[in-house]
Amino acid sequence: MSNLQATPEWQWVPQVSAIAREAGQRLREFFAQGVETEYKGEADLVTVADRTSEKLIRERLAAAFPEHGIYGEEGTRERLGSRFRWYVDPLDGTTNFAHGFPQFCISLGLEDRQPRGEAVLGPDEDGTLVAAVLYDPMRDELFAAERGRGARLNGKPMHVSHTPELSESLIATGFPSRKRHQNPNIHFYQEFTLRSHGVRRAGSAALDLAYVAAGRLDGYWEFNLNPWDTAAGILLVEEAGGLTSGFSGQPFRLDSREILASNGPIHAELLGLFENMFAGRDLAPLLTPQEYAARRLERAAKSGQ
């Protein structure tokens, strides 16, 4: 925290980092004592921890930035006509949390809805993501970014990986808790698993995006997310040097139902795989271990020239 406070160019991160840490402390307490769960839909879990965290964040944001709007997962909808709007996920990874699996976080992303000094954008228009704070209370890791000012992990600059090919990449995805039988992602999961070093499914979209930004993952994709899942993570990836888009390469939108994020070098390869799978084309045969090794040697020889 001291590193962030000592960095004068941060405009929003220091205050919001303190809010995220305070909410994270409450989540740690709930996690230690255990909480009862309930369902807010047919399969979506919610706990008193989610609601308590969102209430705390809402109150602290309103005190720190009284003119800002707040759009929270657990129902907060305040001042949505404002220039600035916070997308708040008070506990991303609720299913993990409820089962005692320590992979969850708090995600806060700030959108400027009047980025060019003109009229505030309409409800169907995206503004510009300008700040992100994502806090993992179990590892005490705080990921932060502001537009044009880079991304940091616990105050230190972070960057995406340089992995050049999907075959050498570790990537991640997720699956919905509801309507799983209608989600096509298992088919993509199989192909990406066969064509990469592995696919991880850890249960927190926001943390997956933060891990791409930090170089721990080389890519990430998922269907059917919400703005509070992605707003902070998108800015983290972009400010860490990565790329984000839809599955066809179109610019990512906050109301998109699909997201693809990567370190950059493997993005075109990921898009090509999506294109071929959606079109029902035959995919390129999988390379043998010997062919993979030969490709690496060829690349190393070219880089040494």
N, C-alpha and C positions, 0 to 999 in steps of 0.2 A: 504494500500500500504506500509506503514511503516513497518508493521509486515513482509511482504514478503522481503523487502529490508534488514531487520535485520537478515534474515535467510541465513547464509553463504552457506548452501549446495545446494541451488537452482542454477542451471547453466544457464537456459534459462528463467525461469519464470519472474524474475523481469523486464527485458527489454520488454518482450512480453506483460506483464501485462500493462505496460505503453502505449504500442501501442493499445491494446484492449480498454483501458479506453479512449484514445483519439478518436478512431473510435466510441466508444459508445456515447461520447459527441456529435459528429456530428449526430448520429442517433436520439438522443433526440431532437436536434434542428429541424431535418426534421419531426419528429413525431409531434412536437408542431405546426409546420406551415402547415403540410399536404403536400402530394406529389401526383402527377399524376402517374398513373400506366399504364403499357403496358404489352403485352403478348409476351413472348419469345418462346412460343409454343402454342398449342391449348388451354391450360388452365393454364400454369405456369406464374405467375405474376413476373414482375421485375420493380423496381423503380429506380429513380435517386439516392436514398439513398443506394441501393445495390451497384451500380457502384461507387459512391463516396467513400463508406466505403472500397470497395476492392482496389481502387486506393491508398487510404491513407495507408492501411495495406501493400500493395505491396511495396510502396516506403519506408516505415519505416523498413520493414523486410530486404529489399535489403541494406539499409544503416547499419542496425545493424548486419546482417549476410550475407555479400555479396557473400559468397560461397554456401549459401543454395538455394535449389530449392523452387519454389512456385507453388502450384496447387490450383487455385481458382475456385469457383463455377461460377463466371461471366466471365470466359474466360482466366484468367491469367495462362500461362504455361511458366515458366521460369526456366532454368537450371535444367531440370528434370533428367539429368544424374548425378547430384551431390549426395554425400553421404547422406546429410540431405535434407529432403523435408517437407515443411509446407503445410498442407491441410487447406484451408481457406474458411470458410463460413462467408462472411462479414455481412450477415443478415439472420439468420436462423429463419424462421417464417415470411416470406415476406407477405403472405396472411393476417396474423394477423395484421402486421404493416400497410398494405394498408387499412385495415378496421378500424383502430384506436383501435385495441384490443392489450393491452400492454403486450404481451407474445412473446418475441423474444430475440435473443442474437447474439453475435459474438463468433464464435468457431474457435480455432486455435490448430491444432494438429501436432506434429513434429515426423516424421518417420526417423529412422536411417537405411539407406539402405546398410550399410556396417558394421553390428553389430559385426562381428567376426574378423574384421580387414582384411578380404579377399577382393576379387573383389566386386565391386558394383553389387548388385543383378540385375537380368534381369527384364524386364518390367512386367512379370507375377508373380513375386515373391514378397512376403511381407517382409518388414524389421521389425524392432522393434519400436513400439511407445514409445517414450522416454520423451515427454513433452506435456502438455495440458494446455491451458488457455481458459476459457469460461466466457464471461462477459455478465451479464444481466444489461443493462444500466438503465432500469426503476426501478429496486430494488437496484441498486448499489451493486450487488453481483458478486464477482469474485471467480470462482471455478478454482483451479489450482492443477496440479500434475506433478511429474517427476518420471520416472521409478525407483523403489526401495526406494523412499523417501517419500511416502505417498501422501495423497490428503488433500487439505485445502479449506475452504470457508472463504473468507476475512481474511486469515492468520491463522485461527484456524483449527486444525485437524478435519476432517470429516470422518464418517464411515457409512457403510450401516446399515440397520435395522437388528433386530434379529427376525422378525416375522417368526414363524415356519411353517405356513401352508398357502396355497393359500386361503382357506376360510376366513382367517383373514387379507388378504393382500389388499392393494390398489395398483393397477397396471395401466399402461398406454399403449397406442398404438397411431397409426396415420394412415391416409388414404392419398393416392396420390391425387394430384390435377388433374392429367391426367389419362386417361384410368381407371376411377373408376369402370366402369362396368365390367372390366376384372380382378379386384382385389378381391381375395377370403376373404379378412380380415373381412368382415362384419359377416361371419359365426363364425369365431374365437371370434370376439367381443361379440357376443351373449353368447357363452358358457363361456367365461372368466367372463363376467358380472354376470352370474348366479352363478358362483362358487367362487366368491371373494367378498370382501367388496365393490368393485366398480372398474370401469375402467374409466380413465380420457383420454380425447383426446383434448389436449391443443394446438396442432399445431406447436410445435417446438421439433423435434427429439433430438437435442443437449441438450436442457433444460430437456427433459424427462430423458435422461441418467444422467445428472448432479443431478437430483432429486433422482434417484436411489442411486447414490454415497453418497448423503447427508442424506439418510434415510427417505426422504419425500415420496418416492415411494418404494415399495418392489420388483417390477418387471416391465419390459417393453419389448414389441415386436413390430416389424414392418417389412413390406415387402418393397423391391424396394428402398432402400436408396443408397446414394453415399458416397464416402470416406470423403468428406468435411462435411457431416452430422454427421459422427460417430467417426472420428479419435480421437478427443479430449475426447468425452464422454466415449469411450471404456476404455481409460487409467484412467480416473477419477473413473469409477466403479471398475476396477481391483485394483487400488491403495487404494481405500476405503474399500477393503476387499470383493468385490462382484465377481460374475462370469459372463462371457460372452460366447456365443456360437452361432451356428446356431440352427435351429429348431430340428435337429436330434442329437444335442450334439457335432457336429464337431467343431473344432476350428474356431473362427471368422476370416474372411479375409476382408481386406479393400475393395475388389471388390465383397464381398458377397451381394446377393440380399435379404438377410434376417438377422435379428439380434434378439437375445434374451439376455437380461441382467437381473440379479436378485441379491438379497441380499445373495444368496447362499443356505440357508435352503429350499427355495421353488423351486429351479432349477429343481430337478429331477421330481417334481410333474408337473411343467410346460412342461417339455420334454415329460412326459408320456401322457399328454393331447394332445399335438401336434401329437405324434405318433398315438394315437387312432383316432384322427380326420382325419389325412391324410389317414389312412388305412380304413376309413369308418366303424369302429367298433362302437358298441353301447357303450355309455359312462355310467359310474357308475351313479346310481340314485342320485339326489341331496338330501343332508341330510336335515332333518327338523331342525328348531331352537332348539328343545329339544335335538336332536342328536348332534348338534354343541356344545351345552352347556355341554353335557355329555363328549364329547371328550376333551374339555378344562379342565374340572374337573379331568379327568383321567390323562391328561398331567401334571397338577399341582401336583397331588398326586405323580406321578413318580419323578418329579423334587425335591420334598420334602423328598424323601427317602434318 
